[in-house]
Amino acid sequence: MLGHCLLSQINDLIRELKHGKTPLGYHQLSIDIVSFPLLPWLAQQQALPQIYWHGRDNDQDIACIGQCQVFTDISTLPSLPETMSCYGGLGFDINAAPWPSFGQCRFILPRLELRHSHTKIKLLVNFCFSEQNKHAECDAASLLLQTLTDSVEPMDPTQLEAQNQHKAQHLSTVKIIDRHDQPSKLGWQNLVSHVVEQELQTENSKIVLSRRSQFNLSTPINPWSLLQQWQQCNPNSFQFGFLFENGQHFISCSPERLYLRQGRQLFTEALAGTSLCIDDVNTQHDTDLLKDAKNNHEHRLVHSHIIQALTPLSAELNADKQPHIFKQNHIQHLRGMISAKLKPEVQDKHILQVLHPTPAVAGLPCEHALKFIRNNEGYDRGWYAGACGFIGHQKSEFAVAIRSALVQQDKISLFAGAGIVPGSTPEAEWSELESKLATVLSILQSQNNL
């Protein structure tokens, strides 16, 4: 871990930068260190901001603390050196009220970054030097290192750690005091019925409605501990979290990729159409989902829209002709893979502009769906269903922030949505919302009853 000798070594390197003839612009210190689990370590730290990222298809964990630079407009992101990345996200709807601590767009070039891959960790310290700030940049990095806690308290899968205490809380002691849904079940029934009867003007129309379920808990929980347990339940998901200011963690265990860019190669997917998942092998439920008319129609809408959106940006484009089953804990989805070779001039901001938000979280036509959601859902989605990830020179990756939670000490808001198309019924869509919360609720509830 970050022992005294290692921290002294890093500080020596920072002093050399401070007093040496370092070129202006971006600079990065890089040191290989012994492997240790990042989420338990991050849960012990006090410095802000804090960011965690784990990709769906690889074993790399990334933990970030502090900031070298912050960007609140995707168009202002700089061209970074190949070894640097900015981490952050975009809210669901740029025309809706943002969450105060997050904004509509926020990306961080972290001051300190730990990249854990296989058996080693690469520790990175980032700087952006100008004529005036060289000493201040080095001093800021040294001060951040002084705040780091070197201990790693174990986060057992059967435990949640109290945010303002050092002892672990067993799940049996974390009780759900009450629950409030927005919209309520009656409000949901009215909203879905209205959408089906009056808002879906053609058979290709769709509006994705969502619900915020707010829970008051008997004791504060550590969001990084909760995310680790969520991660263990759904390992084939993206896991990420952001703490920009004290008091509000946004965490997600999302199955859905918005896109992965490696050089000019782009990989994305249409993930739409949902049913209960009974086990990990092929069952009648798989066949039923693959043949279900409503779910296949919903999937085709998303699949076709993504292909249409990417065509102007692509020199080549390939897509699955038929969806396949993507299983998670408790539920499964229809998924169709899409890949493209991007035109040379295409940047990440262009990809985000055409893909986000997807019809899987908004609807079609997009502007009509967004306006209806904004005016009728009854709460601000913020970063729920937003785009979260990182942007680098050679590689960028974003997940769609579904299966997510906003944690504020002893309060937690859980989010879930369902695509409303012709033939949707309020009862079935409400059941789908409950299924999508089942995993994280099982962690929170443990042996307790609501």
N, C-alpha and C positions, 0 to 999 in steps of 0.2 A: 504494500500500500504506500501511501505518501508519507513515508517516515521522515524523521528529522534530517537525515543525511541527503535524501532525495530532494527535499525542499531547499536545503542549503545549496545543492548543486544547481537547481533551477534559478535560485536567486543570484548565484554567481553569474550565470548566463545572462540574466536580465541586467545586471550591473555592467557587464561587458557591452551590451547593446546601448545602455544609457550613456556610457562614456566613450564608446567607440565611434567609428565613422560608418554608421549604418545608413544605407540608401533610404531615401524617403519612399513612402508608399507602404504597401502591405509587407509584413514580415511575420514569420512563424517559427517558434521554437518547437522542436519535436524530440521526445525522449521515450524509449521503450521501457516499460516497467512490468513488474510481475502482475499476473492476472488476479483480480478479485471481483466479486459481484457488485455491479454498479448501482442497482436500485436501492439496496440496503444502505450503501454509502451515501447516495444522494439524499435519502430520507433523514440523514443526520446533519446535513449542511444548513447553514443559516443565510448565506449570501444569495442575492437575487440578481437577475432572474435565474430560474432553474428550468432545464429542458431535458426530456428523455425521448429517445427514438429507438425503436426496434422494428426492422423490416419484416415483412410477412414471409419472405422466401429466403432469408439468410440468417446466420447466427450472430450478426454484428449488433452489439448494443452501443449506444452513444449517450453520454451524459454531458451536459453543458452547464457551466455556472458563470455568472457575470456576463458583461457585454462589452465588446470592443466598439461596435457600432450598432445602431438600431435604424430600421427603415420602415416607414409607414405608407409607402407607395411602391407597388411592385415595379413600376416603370423606373424607379430610381436605384434599383439594385445594381451595384457595380459589377464589372467584370473582375472576378477574383482569381488569384493564383490557383493552380490545379489542386492543391492540397487543402484549400479552404472551402467551407460551405456556410451558407446562411440557413438558419432554422426558424420556422414560424408557420404562419397560416393566414388564410383569408376567411372572413365571416361568410355566412350563407348568402346574405342579401345585402348588396352595397347600398341599397336605398332604405334599409330598415335601421332602427336605432341600434348602435353597437353596444356590446358589453363594455362598461367603462374601463376595466383593466386590460382589455384586449384590443379594442378598436376594430375597424373593418379589415385592416391589414397590419401585420406586425411581423417583421423578420429580424432576427438577431444574428450578428456575427459574434459568436461567443468569445469571451476573454479566455476561458479555460475549457478545454474539450477533452474528454476521455473516450477513445474509441476501442471497444473491447471486441476482439475477433479471435475465436478459437482459444489459444492458450496465452495470449499476451494482450497488453493494453498499450496503446500509443497515446501518450500525454502530449497535448498541443496547447501552446500559449500564443494567442494572436495579438498582433499590434497593427495599428495604422498610423505611420509616422508622417508628420508634417514639419515644416520649419519651426513652428511654435510649440508643438505638443510632445516632443520626444521624451523629455524628462517626465512629464505628466503621465504619458502612456506607461512608461516603465514603473513609475511609482504606483499607479493603479493596479498593475499586475502583481507587484510585490505585496500590496495591502490585501488583495484578494487571497493570495496564498496564505497569509497570516490567519485568515478566518476559517480555514478548512479544518474540519474535524476528521481525524485519521481513523477513528474507530468505526467498525461496521457491526452494528447490532443485528443478530440474525432475525429474519422475518419469516417465521414458521408459517406454512400454509394454513394453519389453524389459528393464526393470530392476526390481530390488527393492532397497530401501535398508536396510542393516544398522541395526538399532535402536540399537546402542550405538556406531556409527561415523558419520562424515560422508560417506564415499565410498559410491557406489552399487555394489551387487552385481548383476552380470549373472545372469540366471536359470541360465545354464550353470554358474555357480559355486555355486548353492544346490542341494545334493543332499539327497534323502530318504535318511536313514540306515536307518530301519526303520519298520515299520508294525504296529500292533496294533489289531484289531477287537474291539469288545465290543457284542453277542455275536460270537463267532467264526463262521466259516461253518458248522461242525458245530452249534454252539449255535443258530444261526439256523434251520437245518433242523429241529432238534428243536422249537424254539419255535413256528415256523409250523405244523408238523404238529400239535402239541398244540392250538393255537388252532383250527385248522380242524376237528379231530376232536372236541374236547371243550368249547370255550368259546363257539362260535357257536351259540347255542341256537335261533335262528330265522333265516330267510333275510334278515331286516332287521338282523341283528347284524353288528358290525364292530369290529375292534381294530386300531389303527394301531401297528405295531411300528417301532422305529427302531434305528439302529446308530451308535455313536461310533467313528470311525476316528482313532487317535492316531498322529502322525508325529513322529519326531525328525529335525531338519534339521541340515545341516552348519554353518549360520551363522544368527544371529538375523535376522529380517525385520521390516520396519516394516509393521504391519497396515494403516495408512492407504494405503501404497503398494500393498499387495495388493488392498485394496478398490477402488482406482482402476482397476486392471487388470481386476478382476472386473466392474466397472461398464462398462468398454468392451466386454467380451464379451457382456453382457446388459443393454443400455441400457433395455429395456422392463421393468425391475424396480425395486423399491424398493432403495435402497442406504443402509445406516445402520450406525453403529458407536458403541460406548460404551467409554470408559476411565474408570472411577471411581477406581481405585487403581492404583498402579504395578504392572505385571507381568501384567495380564489385560485384553486387548482382546476384546470380543465384536463381530464384524462379520457382516453379512448382505447377500446380494444376492437378495432374495426376490421371487418373482413374485406372491405372494398378498396381496391386500388383506383385512384384517379388516373395516374400514369407513372411510368418509369421511363426515363430518358437516359440512354447510354450513348454518348456521342450524338449521332443523328438517328439512331434507332429508337423508336418509341413503342412502348407496350402498354396497352390499356385493356379494359374489359367492360362488358355490360353485365351488371349484377342486378337482376330484378326477377321477381317471382319467388315466393317463399312458402315453405310448409314446415310442419313439425318434423324433427329428425329423431327417430326412435333408437337407432343404433348405427354402428359404423360400417355395416355391410349393406349390399344391395337388398332392398326390401320392396314390398308393394308400394310403400310411400314414395320411393324413388320413381317408380313407373307412373304413379298417379300424378306426381308433380310434372314429369316430362310430358304427360299427355293432357294436363289440365289446360283448358282453353283460355281461361281468364289469366293465369300466370304466364302462359306463352305469349298472349297478346301484349301483356305489360312488358315482357322481356323484349319482344320485337320492336316496340316503340323506342326503348332505350338504345338497343343495338343499332337500329337504323339511324337514329339521331347522331350517335357518336361517329358513325362512318361518314355521314353527311358533313358534320362539323370538321372532321380531320381532312377531308378530301382536298380543300384548297391549300393545306399546309404540307401535303405529302407528295413525294415523287413516286412512291410505291405504297400500296395499302393492301393488307390481307386480313380476312376475318373468318371466324368459324361459321360454317353454314347452319349448324344446329347447336343449341346450348347443351351443356352437360351439368351434372350435379356437383355442387360445391358444399360440402358438409361442415357444419359447426356443431358446437355443443348445444343441444336442444332444437336447433333449426337447420334448414338447408335451403340453398338458393339455386336458381338457374343462372349459369354463367357462360358467357360467350367471349372468347379471347379475340383481340384485335391488335394488329401490329402495323407499323408504318415506317418508311424511311423518309425522314423529314427533308424538306428543301433546305439548302444551305443557309438561307437568311432567317429561318425560323428560330425564335428564342423562347425561353420558358414562359415569358409573359404572354406570348401569342397563344401558346398551348392552353394556359390557364384561362385566357379570355374566351376561347371557344368551347372548352370542356366544362367549365365550372359556372353555375351549378348544373349537374347532369339531370336529365329527366327522371333518374332514379330517386332523386331527393327533392326535386321541384315539380316537374310535370311538363306537359305540352299542351298548347304552345307555351313556351317558357315565360314570356312576359305576362301573359294572362294568368298563369299559375302563380307566379311570384306576387302579383298584385292581390290575388285572392287570399293567398297565405298571409300576406302582410296585413290585410284588413280584417281577417276573420279568425285566425288561429288563436288569438288572445294572449300571446306572449311573444317576446323577441327571441328568435333562435340563437342569435349570437354566432358562436363558432360551431354550434351543433349543425351537422350537415355541411360544414365548411370544408375547405381544402387545407390540409396540414401536412408538412413535410420539410424537405430541404432542397436548396438549389446550389449546385456546384458547376464548375466549368465543364467537366466531362460527364457528370452524373447528377441527375435530379430525380426525386421521387416524392409523390404525394399520395396520401390516402384521403378518402372521403370520411369525414369525422362523424360517422354513425356509431351506434353502440357506445355512447359517450356519457360523461357525467361531469357536472360542475360541483366541486366540493368546497364547502365553506365551514371548516371545523366540524361542528355537530349537525350540519345541514348538508344534504346532498340532493341534487336534482338529476334525475335520469331521463333520457330522451329516447323516443322511439317513433318511427313513422311508418305509414302504409300508403301504397299507391292506389288511388281511387280511380277506377275505370268503369265503363259501362258493365253492369252486372255485379259490382261490388255491393256488399251488404254491411251495415254498421256492426252487426254482431261478429261476423267473421273477421273484419278488420280490427276490431277491438281485441279479439283473441290473438291476432298476429302481434299487436303491440305488447301484450302480456308475454308472449313467447320470446320476443326480442329482449325483454328485461329479465328473463328467467335466470340466466347465468349470474349476473351481478347481484340480483336479489337473493339468490341462494347463498352467496357469500355473505351478504349483509344479515340475512335472517338467521342463518345457521339453524339452531334448534328452537328459535323463537317463532312465534306466530304473529302475524300482523294484527 
